[in-house]
C-alpha cells in the first residue's frame, strides 16, 4: 500500500480575533495542542501515514496580512512536496492564507467549513479580522462559491445579509438542524460532492466553536448548540479518508478559556482521527 505523508504547520496568531472583538488566546492553541498530540500519537500505530512536523509560522507582529502571506508561502512549499498539510491556528482568518496557497498550487479547489458562523464579514477600512477569511477567498476569486459549503452554521450572529451574500455567490449553506436530521455521514457525503465538482482538491475546516460548549469550552465564541464530540471526530475521520481532501485546518482553540484541557485534547483527537482516515484511503 502506498504511503501517505502529512505535514503539520502550527500558526500561533490571533490578532484577527482581537480585531473582531473576540476573546483572544487562540495564539496559545498550537503549542498546547502539539503537546497533547505528541502524547496521543504514541499509542496510535499507523502503517501507511508518515507525519512530518513543519514547525511554526512566526507571525509578522500584529500584521494580519503579512502573517497570512507567511502562511501561504509555507504551505506552498509543503503542498509542492506532495504532502497533505494540517494547519493548526490561531484565529480563523488564517484559513485565508491556507486557502490562497491551495489556489496557487492547484487553481480550482472546494472548501467545507464546519463552523457556528459564516465568517464572510466584509473587510472594513482595511481591517482583516477572524470573521473575514471566506469572503476574502470568494471576493478574491480564489474560491468559487459553487464549491463552498458552510456546514453546521447555527449562531444567532449569522446575519441575514451574510446569508444573502453567500446565496449571491451560489454557496451552499447546510445548517445544523438539517444536518442532524440527515445524519453527519450522509450530510458530509453531500458536501464532499459539491466541494469536489469541477475542482482539483478540497479544503476541510473545523472552527472549534462549531462544537458544543460542553465539549469545547476553550474558544473565542463558545455556544450551547453545535456538533457533538462524536460528530466532530467522525467528520475529521471522513475528511481524512476522502481522497479529494488535500488540506485540513483546525482553528480557534483558546486554552485560556479551556476547562480541564477538554478543548485542547479534542483538537489533538481531531488530528488523530484525520490521520486515521488517511491511513484508510484507497
C-alpha positions as CSV (number, residue, x, y, z in Angstrom):
1,X,0.0,0.0,0.0
2,X,1.2,3.5,-0.9
3,X,2.5,5.7,2.0
4,X,0.8,9.0,2.7
5,X,2.7,11.9,4.0
6,X,1.0,14.5,6.2
7,X,2.7,17.7,7.4
8,X,1.6,19.7,10.5
9,X,2.0,23.5,10.4
10,X,1.4,25.5,13.6
11,X,0.3,29.1,13.4
12,X,0.2,30.9,16.8
13,X,-1.6,34.1,15.8
14,X,-4.9,35.5,17.0
15,X,-4.7,39.3,16.3
16,X,-7.6,38.8,13.9
17,X,-9.8,37.6,16.8
18,X,-8.9,40.7,18.8
19,X,-9.9,42.9,15.8
20,X,-13.3,41.4,15.6
21,X,-13.9,41.8,19.3
22,X,-13.5,38.1,20.3
23,X,-11.8,36.6,23.2
24,X,-8.0,36.5,22.5
25,X,-5.9,33.5,23.4
26,X,-6.0,31.2,20.4
27,X,-2.4,32.1,19.7
28,X,-1.6,29.7,22.6
29,X,-3.5,26.9,21.0
30,X,-0.9,25.4,18.7
31,X,1.7,24.9,21.4
32,X,-0.8,23.2,23.8
33,X,-2.3,21.1,21.0
34,X,1.1,20.0,19.9
35,X,2.0,18.7,23.4
36,X,-1.3,16.8,23.6
37,X,-1.0,15.4,20.1
38,X,2.6,14.2,20.9
39,X,1.2,12.1,23.8
40,X,-1.7,10.6,21.8
41,X,0.2,9.7,18.7
42,X,2.5,7.4,20.7
43,X,-0.4,5.0,21.2
44,X,-1.6,5.1,17.6
45,X,0.1,2.7,15.1
46,X,-0.3,4.0,11.6
47,X,1.3,1.7,8.9
48,X,0.7,4.0,5.9
49,X,1.0,7.5,7.2
50,X,4.2,9.4,7.7
51,X,3.8,12.5,9.9
52,X,6.2,15.5,9.4
53,X,6.3,18.4,11.8
54,X,7.0,21.6,9.8
55,X,7.2,23.8,12.8
56,X,5.5,27.1,13.3
57,X,4.9,30.1,11.2
58,X,6.3,33.1,13.0
59,X,3.7,35.9,12.9
60,X,4.6,39.3,11.5
61,X,3.9,41.1,14.7
62,X,0.2,42.2,14.6
63,X,0.2,42.5,10.8
64,X,-2.6,40.2,9.8
65,X,-2.0,40.5,6.0
66,X,1.8,39.8,6.2
67,X,1.2,36.8,8.6
68,X,-1.2,35.3,6.1
69,X,1.4,35.7,3.4
70,X,3.8,33.8,5.5
71,X,1.2,31.0,6.0
72,X,0.7,30.9,2.2
73,X,4.4,30.7,1.4
74,X,5.0,27.9,4.0
75,X,2.0,25.9,2.7
76,X,3.0,26.2,-0.9
77,X,6.3,24.5,-0.1
78,X,4.5,21.7,1.7
79,X,2.0,21.1,-1.0
80,X,4.6,21.0,-3.7
81,X,6.2,18.2,-1.8
82,X,3.0,16.2,-2.3
83,X,2.4,16.3,1.4
84,X,-1.1,16.8,2.9
85,X,-0.9,19.7,5.3
86,X,-2.8,20.1,8.6
87,X,-2.8,23.7,9.7
88,X,-3.4,24.5,13.4
89,X,-4.4,28.0,14.5
90,X,-4.8,30.5,15.8
91,X,-7.7,32.7,14.6
92,X,-9.9,31.5,11.7
93,X,-8.6,34.3,9.5
94,X,-5.5,32.1,9.0
95,X,-7.7,30.0,6.7
96,X,-7.4,32.7,4.1
97,X,-3.7,32.1,3.9
98,X,-4.1,28.4,3.6
99,X,-6.9,28.7,1.0
100,X,-4.8,31.0,-1.1
101,X,-1.9,28.5,-1.0
102,X,-4.3,25.8,-2.3
103,X,-5.4,28.1,-5.1
104,X,-1.9,29.0,-6.2
105,X,-0.9,25.3,-6.1
106,X,-3.9,23.6,-7.8
107,X,-6.1,26.6,-9.0
108,X,-9.5,25.1,-8.5
109,X,-10.5,23.9,-5.1
110,X,-13.6,23.4,-3.0
111,X,-14.0,24.2,0.7
112,X,-16.1,22.8,3.6
113,X,-16.3,25.0,6.7
114,X,-17.5,23.4,9.9
115,X,-18.4,26.4,12.0
116,X,-21.1,28.1,14.1
117,X,-20.7,31.2,11.9
118,X,-20.3,32.0,8.2
119,X,-17.1,34.0,8.6
120,X,-17.9,36.1,5.5
121,X,-17.7,39.5,7.1
122,X,-16.6,42.3,4.8
123,X,-13.2,43.9,5.3
124,X,-13.9,47.4,6.5
125,X,-11.2,50.2,6.3
126,X,-8.6,47.5,5.5
127,X,-9.1,45.8,8.9
128,X,-8.8,42.0,8.4
129,X,-10.5,40.0,11.2
130,X,-11.1,36.4,12.0
131,X,-14.6,36.8,10.6
132,X,-13.4,37.6,7.1
133,X,-11.5,34.6,5.6
134,X,-14.1,33.1,3.3
135,X,-15.3,36.5,2.0
136,X,-11.7,37.3,1.1
137,X,-11.3,34.0,-0.7
138,X,-14.6,34.4,-2.6
139,X,-14.2,38.0,-3.5
140,X,-10.6,37.5,-4.5
141,X,-11.7,34.7,-6.9
142,X,-9.5,32.2,-5.2
143,X,-12.6,30.1,-4.3
144,X,-15.7,29.6,-6.4
145,X,-18.9,29.9,-4.4
146,X,-20.4,26.9,-6.1
147,X,-17.8,24.7,-4.3
148,X,-18.1,26.4,-0.9
149,X,-20.1,24.7,1.8
150,X,-21.0,26.3,5.2
151,X,-21.5,23.2,7.3
152,X,-23.4,23.4,10.6
153,X,-24.0,27.2,10.9
154,X,-26.3,27.9,13.8
155,X,-25.2,31.0,15.7
156,X,-27.7,33.9,16.2
157,X,-24.8,36.1,14.9
158,X,-25.1,34.5,11.4
159,X,-26.5,37.7,9.9
160,X,-29.2,37.6,7.2
161,X,-27.0,39.9,5.0
162,X,-24.2,37.4,5.2
163,X,-26.5,34.6,4.2
164,X,-27.7,36.7,1.3
165,X,-24.1,37.3,0.3
166,X,-23.5,33.5,0.3
167,X,-26.6,33.0,-1.9
168,X,-25.3,35.6,-4.4
169,X,-22.0,33.7,-4.6
170,X,-24.0,30.4,-5.1
171,X,-22.6,28.9,-2.0
172,X,-24.3,26.0,-0.1
173,X,-25.4,26.5,3.5
174,X,-26.1,23.3,5.4
175,X,-27.4,24.4,8.8
176,X,-27.0,22.4,11.9
177,X,-30.7,21.3,12.3
178,X,-30.8,19.9,8.7
179,X,-27.5,18.0,9.2
180,X,-28.7,16.4,12.4
181,X,-31.9,15.2,10.6
182,X,-29.9,13.8,7.7
183,X,-27.0,12.4,9.8
184,X,-23.4,13.5,9.8
185,X,-22.1,10.9,7.4
186,X,-24.9,11.4,4.7
187,X,-24.6,15.2,5.1
188,X,-20.8,15.2,4.6
189,X,-21.1,12.9,1.6
190,X,-23.3,15.5,0.0
191,X,-20.9,18.3,1.0
192,X,-17.9,16.4,-0.4
193,X,-19.7,16.0,-3.8
194,X,-20.4,19.7,-4.0
195,X,-16.9,20.8,-3.0
196,X,-15.3,18.4,-5.4
197,X,-17.3,19.1,-8.5
198,X,-15.0,20.6,-11.2
199,X,-12.1,21.1,-8.7
200,X,-8.7,19.6,-8.1
201,X,-8.8,19.5,-4.3
202,X,-10.9,20.0,-1.2
203,X,-10.0,22.0,1.9
204,X,-11.7,20.9,5.1
205,X,-12.0,23.4,8.0
206,X,-13.1,22.9,11.6
207,X,-13.6,26.0,13.7
208,X,-13.8,24.6,17.2
209,X,-16.7,26.9,18.1
210,X,-18.9,24.8,15.7
211,X,-18.8,22.1,18.5
212,X,-21.0,22.3,21.6
213,X,-19.5,24.2,24.6
214,X,-19.7,21.2,26.9
215,X,-17.1,19.5,24.6
216,X,-15.2,22.6,23.5
217,X,-15.4,25.4,26.1
218,X,-12.0,26.8,25.1
219,X,-12.7,29.0,22.1
220,X,-13.4,32.6,21.2
221,X,-17.1,32.3,20.9
222,X,-18.5,29.1,22.7
223,X,-22.1,28.1,22.3
224,X,-24.5,25.6,23.8
225,X,-25.6,24.4,20.4
226,X,-23.3,22.8,17.8
227,X,-21.9,19.4,16.9
228,X,-21.2,16.7,19.5
229,X,-17.7,15.4,20.1
230,X,-18.7,12.2,18.3
231,X,-19.9,14.1,15.3
232,X,-16.8,16.2,15.1
233,X,-14.4,13.2,15.4
234,X,-16.4,11.4,12.7
235,X,-16.2,14.4,10.4
236,X,-12.4,14.6,10.8
237,X,-12.1,10.8,10.1
238,X,-14.3,11.1,7.0
239,X,-12.3,14.0,5.7
240,X,-9.1,12.1,6.2
241,X,-10.5,9.1,4.3
242,X,-11.7,11.2,1.4
243,X,-9.1,11.2,-1.3
244,X,-10.1,14.7,-2.5
245,X,-9.2,16.4,0.8
246,X,-5.7,17.9,0.4
247,X,-5.7,20.3,3.4
248,X,-7.1,20.2,6.9
249,X,-7.5,23.3,9.1
250,X,-8.3,23.4,12.8
251,X,-8.9,26.9,14.2
252,X,-9.9,29.0,17.2
253,X,-8.8,26.7,20.1
254,X,-8.3,29.0,23.1
255,X,-6.5,27.4,26.0
256,X,-7.1,30.5,28.2
257,X,-10.8,29.6,28.5
258,X,-10.4,25.8,28.4
259,X,-11.8,23.6,31.2
260,X,-9.7,20.6,32.3
261,X,-7.9,20.7,28.9
262,X,-11.0,19.5,27.1
263,X,-10.7,21.6,24.0
264,X,-7.0,21.1,23.6
265,X,-7.4,17.4,23.8
266,X,-10.3,17.4,21.4
267,X,-8.2,19.3,18.8
268,X,-5.5,16.7,19.2
269,X,-8.0,13.9,18.8
270,X,-9.3,15.6,15.7
271,X,-5.8,15.4,14.2
272,X,-5.6,11.8,15.2
273,X,-8.9,10.9,13.6
274,X,-8.0,12.7,10.3
275,X,-4.7,10.8,10.2
276,X,-6.6,7.5,10.9
277,X,-8.8,8.4,7.9
278,X,-5.7,9.0,5.8
279,X,-4.5,5.6,6.8
280,X,-7.6,4.1,5.3
281,X,-7.5,5.9,1.9
282,X,-7.8,3.7,-1.1
